[in-house]
Amino acid sequence: PANRPVRSISIIQDHGGRVDWSPDGNSLVFDRQNADGYFDLYVMTRDGKIGSRLTEGNSRINQRHNGNPTWHPSGKYIVFQSEEEQHYNVADQWPPNPGIGVYSNLYATTPDGAQFWRLTDIRIKQSLADGLPALGALNPRFSRDGTKLAWTERFADGGRWGKWRIYHADFVERAAGPRLENARVLLQPTGKMGAYMTALAFSPDANRLLLAGNLDGQDEFGMDQYIFDLETRALKNLQNTPDLWEEGAAWSPDGNRIVYMTNIGSPIDFHNPNWFFQKHTREYWMMSADGSNKQRLTCFNVSGAPEYIAQSAIVAASKFSPDGKWLAGVVGVDYGTKEKANYRLKIALIEFK
């Protein structure tokens, strides 16, 4: 669209994944899948130059999947999810990857990877007969002042991808390092609600939380974005589009805009069990924080657009820069066959007008 509020779009990491900004907006932390199949964490400049390798080959932290980072507003810590070394079906790298997070706990590290602290203590399934479901803590999100941390937990089997709920805790600095206190469940599936939900962002005043999920009972592939009021516990659906997959949202620092991914124009077969390998496309759209004024941001799949990618492309999680002038997001480019998608993740940087 001629009136879209985008000045430029560029790929700054050809191999990258979930990403977050440093408080000063000059650096980004991201995860990337390496040759061994596992994701690791790195810090880079805004033009894509890697400065620090936080987890790759670092004996202080688990050497399996490490990813989905969030930077503390003070700049002193990065919180992320880390796959524990020992768990059931340990050879399968898919369930624990940072986009899913099974068998993971939350950890904190310094931006140079010199120190690590475990923040959660999820029980890790070790055998088929131990009676535990496949649990995981993932997708951490800080409040603007850094005193609160919200995250998502896979707490039971069920639904298409398991049952998920939202946790909330105080992030506290002690002499021995950071820790979580007063951890409590904010929201979990009840009644007619669907099984899937995930935390995406706090509002600037930290009184509301942006979520994605099938909280009206729609299929997981038909998830919407919701605003959850932490005081009244009221849920507001911002989209009400049960036939579209809409997730990966980011809330602007001023609280006025929400960017989200959608597969509009590229439907997904809800009955296909191999959901990740379905060939489809997704783009970023933006709306006002009340769900109005929806407009398209990206055209990765539109021939003739400046950012057009010849292969099919999807987008996923995104984050606004602290000043709201930039958006860093995940772009998956399909290098698979005609019958089966195979997405390689990259990191795009979007500059707003």
SEBARO-624445 format. One record per residue (C-alpha): residue in three letters; x, y, z. Coordinates in steps of 0.5 Angstrom, whole numbers, plus 2048, in hexadecimal, padded with zeros to 3 digits. Example, Ala and Ser with C-alpha at 12.3 -4.5 7.8 and 13.67 -1.06 7.14 Angstrom:
% SEBARO-624445
<node type="ALA" X="819" Y="7F7" Z="810"/>
<node type="SER" X="81B" Y="7FE" Z="80E"/>
% end
This chain:
% SEBARO-624445
<node type="PRO" X="800" Y="800" Z="800"/>
<node type="ALA" X="802" Y="807" Z="7FE"/>
<node type="ASN" X="801" Y="80A" Z="805"/>
<node type="ARG" X="804" Y="804" Z="809"/>
<node type="PRO" X="808" Y="808" Z="80F"/>
<node type="VAL" X="80F" Y="804" Z="80D"/>
<node type="ARG" X="815" Y="807" Z="80B"/>
<node type="SER" X="819" Y="801" Z="809"/>
<node type="ILE" X="81A" Y="7FA" Z="80B"/>
<node type="SER" X="821" Y="7F6" Z="80B"/>
<node type="ILE" X="823" Y="7EF" Z="80D"/>
<node type="ILE" X="829" Y="7F0" Z="812"/>
<node type="GLN" X="82A" Y="7E9" Z="814"/>
<node type="ASP" X="829" Y="7E3" Z="80E"/>
<node type="HIS" X="829" Y="7DE" Z="814"/>
<node type="GLY" X="825" Y="7E1" Z="81A"/>
<node type="GLY" X="81F" Y="7E0" Z="81E"/>
<node type="ARG" X="81B" Y="7E3" Z="824"/>
<node type="VAL" X="81E" Y="7EA" Z="826"/>
<node type="ASP" X="81E" Y="7F0" Z="82B"/>
<node type="TRP" X="821" Y="7F6" Z="82C"/>
<node type="SER" X="826" Y="7F9" Z="831"/>
<node type="PRO" X="823" Y="7FF" Z="835"/>
<node type="ASP" X="827" Y="804" Z="831"/>
<node type="GLY" X="825" Y="801" Z="82A"/>
<node type="ASN" X="82C" Y="800" Z="828"/>
<node type="SER" X="82C" Y="7F9" Z="828"/>
<node type="LEU" X="828" Y="7F3" Z="827"/>
<node type="VAL" X="828" Y="7EC" Z="82B"/>
<node type="PHE" X="826" Y="7E6" Z="826"/>
<node type="ASP" X="826" Y="7DF" Z="826"/>
<node type="ARG" X="829" Y="7DB" Z="820"/>
<node type="GLN" X="829" Y="7D4" Z="81E"/>
<node type="ASN" X="830" Y="7D1" Z="81C"/>
<node type="ALA" X="833" Y="7CB" Z="819"/>
<node type="ASP" X="831" Y="7C6" Z="81E"/>
<node type="GLY" X="82A" Y="7C8" Z="81E"/>
<node type="TYR" X="82A" Y="7CB" Z="824"/>
<node type="PHE" X="828" Y="7D3" Z="826"/>
<node type="ASP" X="82D" Y="7D7" Z="829"/>
<node type="LEU" X="82C" Y="7DF" Z="82C"/>
<node type="TYR" X="830" Y="7E4" Z="829"/>
<node type="VAL" X="831" Y="7EC" Z="829"/>
<node type="MET" X="831" Y="7F0" Z="823"/>
<node type="THR" X="831" Y="7F8" Z="821"/>
<node type="ARG" X="82C" Y="7FA" Z="81D"/>
<node type="ASP" X="82F" Y="7F9" Z="817"/>
<node type="GLY" X="830" Y="7F2" Z="818"/>
<node type="LYS" X="837" Y="7F1" Z="81B"/>
<node type="ILE" X="838" Y="7EC" Z="820"/>
<node type="GLY" X="83B" Y="7EE" Z="826"/>
<node type="SER" X="83A" Y="7E9" Z="82C"/>
<node type="ARG" X="839" Y="7E2" Z="82B"/>
<node type="LEU" X="835" Y="7E0" Z="832"/>
<node type="THR" X="834" Y="7D9" Z="832"/>
<node type="GLU" X="837" Y="7D6" Z="82C"/>
<node type="GLY" X="83D" Y="7D1" Z="82F"/>
<node type="ASN" X="83C" Y="7D4" Z="836"/>
<node type="SER" X="83C" Y="7CF" Z="83C"/>
<node type="ARG" X="838" Y="7D4" Z="841"/>
<node type="ILE" X="832" Y="7D2" Z="83D"/>
<node type="ASN" X="82E" Y="7CC" Z="83A"/>
<node type="GLN" X="831" Y="7CA" Z="833"/>
<node type="ARG" X="82A" Y="7C9" Z="830"/>
<node type="HIS" X="825" Y="7CE" Z="82D"/>
<node type="ASN" X="826" Y="7D5" Z="830"/>
<node type="GLY" X="822" Y="7DA" Z="82E"/>
<node type="ASN" X="81C" Y="7DF" Z="82E"/>
<node type="PRO" X="81F" Y="7E4" Z="832"/>
<node type="THR" X="81D" Y="7EB" Z="835"/>
<node type="TRP" X="821" Y="7F0" Z="837"/>
<node type="HIS" X="820" Y="7F3" Z="83E"/>
<node type="PRO" X="81F" Y="7FB" Z="83E"/>
<node type="SER" X="825" Y="7FC" Z="842"/>
<node type="GLY" X="829" Y="7F9" Z="83D"/>
<node type="LYS" X="82C" Y="7F5" Z="842"/>
<node type="TYR" X="829" Y="7EE" Z="841"/>
<node type="ILE" X="826" Y="7EA" Z="83B"/>
<node type="VAL" X="821" Y="7E5" Z="83D"/>
<node type="PHE" X="820" Y="7DF" Z="838"/>
<node type="GLN" X="81E" Y="7D8" Z="838"/>
<node type="SER" X="822" Y="7D2" Z="838"/>
<node type="GLU" X="821" Y="7CB" Z="836"/>
<node type="GLU" X="823" Y="7C6" Z="83C"/>
<node type="GLU" X="829" Y="7C1" Z="83B"/>
<node type="GLN" X="825" Y="7BB" Z="83D"/>
<node type="HIS" X="81E" Y="7BA" Z="83B"/>
<node type="TYR" X="819" Y="7B5" Z="838"/>
<node type="ASN" X="81B" Y="7B3" Z="830"/>
<node type="VAL" X="821" Y="7B8" Z="830"/>
<node type="ALA" X="823" Y="7B6" Z="829"/>
<node type="ASP" X="81D" Y="7BA" Z="826"/>
<node type="GLN" X="81F" Y="7C1" Z="825"/>
<node type="TRP" X="818" Y="7C4" Z="823"/>
<node type="PRO" X="814" Y="7C4" Z="82A"/>
<node type="PRO" X="819" Y="7C8" Z="82E"/>
<node type="ASN" X="81B" Y="7CD" Z="828"/>
<node type="PRO" X="81A" Y="7D4" Z="82A"/>
<node type="GLY" X="813" Y="7D5" Z="826"/>
<node type="ILE" X="810" Y="7CF" Z="82B"/>
<node type="GLY" X="814" Y="7CF" Z="831"/>
<node type="VAL" X="813" Y="7C8" Z="834"/>
<node type="TYR" X="818" Y="7C5" Z="839"/>
<node type="SER" X="81A" Y="7CD" Z="83A"/>
<node type="ASN" X="81B" Y="7D1" Z="840"/>
<node type="LEU" X="81C" Y="7D9" Z="841"/>
<node type="TYR" X="823" Y="7DB" Z="842"/>
<node type="ALA" X="826" Y="7E2" Z="843"/>
<node type="THR" X="82D" Y="7E4" Z="840"/>
<node type="THR" X="832" Y="7EA" Z="840"/>
<node type="PRO" X="832" Y="7ED" Z="839"/>
<node type="ASP" X="839" Y="7EA" Z="838"/>
<node type="GLY" X="837" Y="7E3" Z="83A"/>
<node type="ALA" X="83C" Y="7E3" Z="840"/>
<node type="GLN" X="837" Y="7E1" Z="845"/>
<node type="PHE" X="830" Y="7DD" Z="845"/>
<node type="TRP" X="82B" Y="7DC" Z="84A"/>
<node type="ARG" X="825" Y="7D7" Z="84A"/>
<node type="LEU" X="81E" Y="7DB" Z="84B"/>
<node type="THR" X="819" Y="7D5" Z="84A"/>
<node type="ASP" X="819" Y="7CE" Z="84D"/>
<node type="ILE" X="814" Y="7CA" Z="848"/>
<node type="ARG" X="814" Y="7C3" Z="849"/>
<node type="ILE" X="817" Y="7C0" Z="843"/>
<node type="LYS" X="814" Y="7B9" Z="840"/>
<node type="GLN" X="819" Y="7B4" Z="840"/>
<node type="SER" X="816" Y="7AE" Z="83E"/>
<node type="LEU" X="80F" Y="7AB" Z="83B"/>
<node type="ALA" X="80D" Y="7A8" Z="841"/>
<node type="ASP" X="80F" Y="7AE" Z="846"/>
<node type="GLY" X="808" Y="7B0" Z="846"/>
<node type="LEU" X="80A" Y="7B8" Z="844"/>
<node type="PRO" X="807" Y="7BB" Z="83E"/>
<node type="ALA" X="80C" Y="7BF" Z="83A"/>
<node type="LEU" X="80D" Y="7C5" Z="83D"/>
<node type="GLY" X="811" Y="7CC" Z="83B"/>
<node type="ALA" X="812" Y="7D3" Z="83D"/>
<node type="LEU" X="813" Y="7D8" Z="838"/>
<node type="ASN" X="811" Y="7DF" Z="834"/>
<node type="PRO" X="813" Y="7E3" Z="83A"/>
<node type="ARG" X="811" Y="7EB" Z="83A"/>
<node type="PHE" X="813" Y="7F0" Z="83E"/>
<node type="SER" X="80F" Y="7F6" Z="841"/>
<node type="ARG" X="812" Y="7FD" Z="83F"/>
<node type="ASP" X="815" Y="7FE" Z="846"/>
<node type="GLY" X="818" Y="7F7" Z="846"/>
<node type="THR" X="814" Y="7F5" Z="84C"/>
<node type="LYS" X="810" Y="7F0" Z="849"/>
<node type="LEU" X="811" Y="7EA" Z="845"/>
<node type="ALA" X="80B" Y="7E7" Z="841"/>
<node type="TRP" X="80C" Y="7E0" Z="83E"/>
<node type="THR" X="809" Y="7DA" Z="83B"/>
<node type="GLU" X="809" Y="7D3" Z="83D"/>
<node type="ARG" X="807" Y="7CD" Z="83A"/>
<node type="PHE" X="803" Y="7C9" Z="840"/>
<node type="ALA" X="7FF" Y="7C3" Z="83D"/>
<node type="ASP" X="7FE" Y="7BF" Z="837"/>
<node type="GLY" X="7F8" Y="7C1" Z="833"/>
<node type="GLY" X="7F5" Y="7C5" Z="82D"/>
<node type="ARG" X="7F9" Y="7C5" Z="827"/>
<node type="TRP" X="800" Y="7C7" Z="82A"/>
<node type="GLY" X="7FF" Y="7C6" Z="831"/>
<node type="LYS" X="7FC" Y="7CA" Z="837"/>
<node type="TRP" X="7FF" Y="7D1" Z="838"/>
<node type="ARG" X="7FE" Y="7D6" Z="83E"/>
<node type="ILE" X="801" Y="7DD" Z="840"/>
<node type="TYR" X="806" Y="7DE" Z="846"/>
<node type="HIS" X="807" Y="7E5" Z="849"/>
<node type="ALA" X="80D" Y="7E6" Z="84E"/>
<node type="ASP" X="811" Y="7EC" Z="851"/>
<node type="PHE" X="818" Y="7EC" Z="84E"/>
<node type="VAL" X="81D" Y="7EE" Z="854"/>
<node type="GLU" X="824" Y="7EF" Z="855"/>
<node type="ARG" X="828" Y="7EC" Z="85B"/>
<node type="ALA" X="82F" Y="7EB" Z="85D"/>
<node type="ALA" X="82F" Y="7E4" Z="85A"/>
<node type="GLY" X="82C" Y="7E7" Z="853"/>
<node type="PRO" X="825" Y="7E8" Z="850"/>
<node type="ARG" X="81F" Y="7E3" Z="852"/>
<node type="LEU" X="818" Y="7E3" Z="851"/>
<node type="GLU" X="813" Y="7E4" Z="858"/>
<node type="ASN" X="80C" Y="7E3" Z="859"/>
<node type="ALA" X="80B" Y="7DF" Z="852"/>
<node type="ARG" X="803" Y="7DE" Z="851"/>
<node type="VAL" X="7FF" Y="7DC" Z="84B"/>
<node type="LEU" X="7FC" Y="7E2" Z="848"/>
<node type="LEU" X="7F7" Y="7DE" Z="843"/>
<node type="GLN" X="7F6" Y="7D7" Z="841"/>
<node type="PRO" X="7F1" Y="7D3" Z="83C"/>
<node type="THR" X="7EA" Y="7D2" Z="840"/>
<node type="GLY" X="7E3" Y="7D1" Z="83D"/>
<node type="LYS" X="7E2" Y="7D2" Z="836"/>
<node type="MET" X="7E9" Y="7D5" Z="835"/>
<node type="GLY" X="7EE" Y="7D2" Z="830"/>
<node type="ALA" X="7F4" Y="7CE" Z="833"/>
<node type="TYR" X="7FA" Y="7D3" Z="830"/>
<node type="MET" X="7FC" Y="7DA" Z="832"/>
<node type="THR" X="802" Y="7DE" Z="832"/>
<node type="ALA" X="805" Y="7E4" Z="835"/>
<node type="LEU" X="807" Y="7EA" Z="830"/>
<node type="ALA" X="808" Y="7F0" Z="834"/>
<node type="PHE" X="806" Y="7F5" Z="83A"/>
<node type="SER" X="803" Y="7FB" Z="839"/>
<node type="PRO" X="807" Y="801" Z="83A"/>
<node type="ASP" X="804" Y="802" Z="841"/>
<node type="ALA" X="804" Y="7FA" Z="843"/>
<node type="ASN" X="7FD" Y="7FA" Z="844"/>
<node type="ARG" X="7FB" Y="7F6" Z="83E"/>
<node type="LEU" X="7FE" Y="7F0" Z="83A"/>
<node type="LEU" X="7FE" Y="7EF" Z="833"/>
<node type="LEU" X="7FD" Y="7E7" Z="831"/>
<node type="ALA" X="7FC" Y="7E3" Z="82B"/>
<node type="GLY" X="7F7" Y="7DD" Z="82C"/>
<node type="ASN" X="7F1" Y="7D9" Z="82A"/>
<node type="LEU" X="7EE" Y="7DC" Z="830"/>
<node type="ASP" X="7E7" Y="7DC" Z="82D"/>
<node type="GLY" X="7E7" Y="7D4" Z="82C"/>
<node type="GLN" X="7E9" Y="7D5" Z="824"/>
<node type="ASP" X="7EE" Y="7D1" Z="821"/>
<node type="GLU" X="7F6" Y="7D2" Z="823"/>
<node type="PHE" X="7F7" Y="7D4" Z="81C"/>
<node type="GLY" X="7F1" Y="7D9" Z="81D"/>
<node type="MET" X="7F4" Y="7DD" Z="823"/>
<node type="ASP" X="7F3" Y="7E4" Z="824"/>
<node type="GLN" X="7F7" Y="7EA" Z="828"/>
<node type="TYR" X="7F4" Y="7EB" Z="82F"/>
<node type="ILE" X="7F5" Y="7F1" Z="834"/>
<node type="PHE" X="7F4" Y="7EE" Z="83B"/>
<node type="ASP" X="7F3" Y="7F3" Z="841"/>
<node type="LEU" X="7F7" Y="7F0" Z="847"/>
<node type="GLU" X="7F3" Y="7F4" Z="84C"/>
<node type="THR" X="7EC" Y="7F2" Z="849"/>
<node type="ARG" X="7EE" Y="7EC" Z="845"/>
<node type="ALA" X="7EA" Y="7EE" Z="83F"/>
<node type="LEU" X="7EC" Y="7EB" Z="839"/>
<node type="LYS" X="7EB" Y="7EF" Z="832"/>
<node type="ASN" X="7EB" Y="7EC" Z="82B"/>
<node type="LEU" X="7EF" Y="7F1" Z="827"/>
<node type="GLN" X="7ED" Y="7ED" Z="820"/>
<node type="ASN" X="7E8" Y="7E8" Z="821"/>
<node type="THR" X="7EA" Y="7E5" Z="81A"/>
<node type="PRO" X="7EA" Y="7DD" Z="81C"/>
<node type="ASP" X="7EC" Y="7DB" Z="815"/>
<node type="LEU" X="7F2" Y="7DF" Z="815"/>
<node type="TRP" X="7F9" Y="7DD" Z="819"/>
<node type="GLU" X="7FB" Y="7E4" Z="81C"/>
<node type="GLU" X="800" Y="7E4" Z="821"/>
<node type="GLY" X="808" Y="7E6" Z="822"/>
<node type="ALA" X="805" Y="7ED" Z="824"/>
<node type="ALA" X="809" Y="7F3" Z="827"/>
<node type="TRP" X="807" Y="7F9" Z="82B"/>
<node type="SER" X="80A" Y="800" Z="82A"/>
<node type="PRO" X="80D" Y="804" Z="82F"/>
<node type="ASP" X="808" Y="809" Z="82F"/>
<node type="GLY" X="802" Y="804" Z="830"/>
<node type="ASN" X="7FF" Y="806" Z="82A"/>
<node type="ARG" X="800" Y="801" Z="824"/>
<node type="ILE" X="801" Y="7F9" Z="824"/>
<node type="VAL" X="804" Y="7F6" Z="81E"/>
<node type="TYR" X="802" Y="7EF" Z="81D"/>
<node type="MET" X="803" Y="7E9" Z="818"/>
<node type="THR" X="7FD" Y="7E6" Z="814"/>
<node type="ASN" X="7FC" Y="7E1" Z="80F"/>
<node type="ILE" X="7F7" Y="7E5" Z="80B"/>
<node type="GLY" X="7F6" Y="7E3" Z="804"/>
<node type="SER" X="7FA" Y="7DC" Z="805"/>
<node type="PRO" X="7F5" Y="7D8" Z="809"/>
<node type="ILE" X="7F8" Y="7D2" Z="80D"/>
<node type="ASP" X="7F5" Y="7CB" Z="80D"/>
<node type="PHE" X="7F3" Y="7CA" Z="814"/>
<node type="HIS" X="7F2" Y="7C2" Z="814"/>
<node type="ASN" X="7FA" Y="7C2" Z="811"/>
<node type="PRO" X="7FD" Y="7BE" Z="817"/>
<node type="ASN" X="804" Y="7C1" Z="814"/>
<node type="TRP" X="803" Y="7C8" Z="816"/>
<node type="PHE" X="80A" Y="7CB" Z="815"/>
<node type="PHE" X="80B" Y="7C8" Z="80E"/>
<node type="GLN" X="805" Y="7CB" Z="80B"/>
<node type="LYS" X="806" Y="7CF" Z="805"/>
<node type="HIS" X="803" Y="7D6" Z="807"/>
<node type="THR" X="805" Y="7DE" Z="807"/>
<node type="ARG" X="805" Y="7E3" Z="80D"/>
<node type="GLU" X="806" Y="7EA" Z="80D"/>
<node type="TYR" X="806" Y="7F0" Z="813"/>
<node type="TRP" X="800" Y="7F4" Z="814"/>
<node type="MET" X="7FF" Y="7FA" Z="819"/>
<node type="MET" X="7F9" Y="7FC" Z="81D"/>
<node type="SER" X="7F7" Y="801" Z="822"/>
<node type="ALA" X="7F8" Y="7FE" Z="829"/>
<node type="ASP" X="7F0" Y="7FE" Z="829"/>
<node type="GLY" X="7F0" Y="7F9" Z="823"/>
<node type="SER" X="7EE" Y="7FF" Z="81E"/>
<node type="ASN" X="7F2" Y="802" Z="818"/>
<node type="LYS" X="7F5" Y="7FB" Z="816"/>
<node type="GLN" X="7FA" Y="7FC" Z="810"/>
<node type="ARG" X="7FF" Y="7F8" Z="80C"/>
<node type="LEU" X="806" Y="7F9" Z="80E"/>
<node type="THR" X="80A" Y="7F4" Z="80A"/>
<node type="CYS" X="80A" Y="7F1" Z="803"/>
<node type="PHE" X="80F" Y="7EC" Z="803"/>
<node type="ASN" X="80A" Y="7E8" Z="7FE"/>
<node type="VAL" X="808" Y="7ED" Z="7F9"/>
<node type="SER" X="80C" Y="7ED" Z="7F3"/>
<node type="GLY" X="80E" Y="7F4" Z="7F1"/>
<node type="ALA" X="80F" Y="7F6" Z="7F9"/>
<node type="PRO" X="816" Y="7F9" Z="7FB"/>
<node type="GLU" X="816" Y="7F3" Z="800"/>
<node type="TYR" X="813" Y="7EE" Z="7FC"/>
<node type="ILE" X="816" Y="7E7" Z="7FD"/>
<node type="ALA" X="816" Y="7E2" Z="7F7"/>
<node type="GLN" X="815" Y="7DC" Z="7FC"/>
<node type="SER" X="80F" Y="7DC" Z="800"/>
<node type="ALA" X="810" Y="7E0" Z="806"/>
<node type="ILE" X="80D" Y="7E0" Z="80D"/>
<node type="VAL" X="80E" Y="7E4" Z="813"/>
<node type="ALA" X="80D" Y="7E3" Z="81B"/>
<node type="ALA" X="80F" Y="7E6" Z="821"/>
<node type="SER" X="811" Y="7EE" Z="821"/>
<node type="LYS" X="814" Y="7F3" Z="826"/>
<node type="PHE" X="813" Y="7FB" Z="826"/>
<node type="SER" X="81A" Y="7FF" Z="827"/>
<node type="PRO" X="81A" Y="803" Z="82D"/>
<node type="ASP" X="818" Y="809" Z="82A"/>
<node type="GLY" X="813" Y="806" Z="825"/>
<node type="LYS" X="816" Y="808" Z="81F"/>
<node type="TRP" X="818" Y="801" Z="81D"/>
<node type="LEU" X="815" Y="7FA" Z="81D"/>
<node type="ALA" X="81A" Y="7F4" Z="81D"/>
<node type="GLY" X="816" Y="7ED" Z="81B"/>
<node type="VAL" X="817" Y="7E6" Z="819"/>
<node type="VAL" X="816" Y="7E4" Z="811"/>
<node type="GLY" X="816" Y="7DD" Z="80F"/>
<node type="VAL" X="818" Y="7DC" Z="808"/>
<node type="ASP" X="815" Y="7D5" Z="805"/>
<node type="TYR" X="81B" Y="7D1" Z="802"/>
<node type="GLY" X="817" Y="7CB" Z="802"/>
<node type="THR" X="814" Y="7C7" Z="7FC"/>
<node type="LYS" X="80D" Y="7C8" Z="7F9"/>
<node type="GLU" X="80A" Y="7C3" Z="7FD"/>
<node type="LYS" X="80D" Y="7C5" Z="804"/>
<node type="ALA" X="810" Y="7CB" Z="807"/>
<node type="ASN" X="817" Y="7CC" Z="80A"/>
<node type="TYR" X="817" Y="7D3" Z="80D"/>
<node type="ARG" X="81E" Y="7D6" Z="80F"/>
<node type="LEU" X="81D" Y="7DC" Z="814"/>
<node type="LYS" X="820" Y="7E3" Z="812"/>
<node type="ILE" X="820" Y="7E9" Z="816"/>
<node type="ALA" X="81D" Y="7EF" Z="813"/>
<node type="LEU" X="81D" Y="7F7" Z="815"/>
<node type="ILE" X="818" Y="7FB" Z="813"/>
<node type="GLU" X="818" Y="803" Z="814"/>
<node type="PHE" X="812" Y="807" Z="815"/>
<node type="LYS" X="811" Y="80E" Z="811"/>
% end
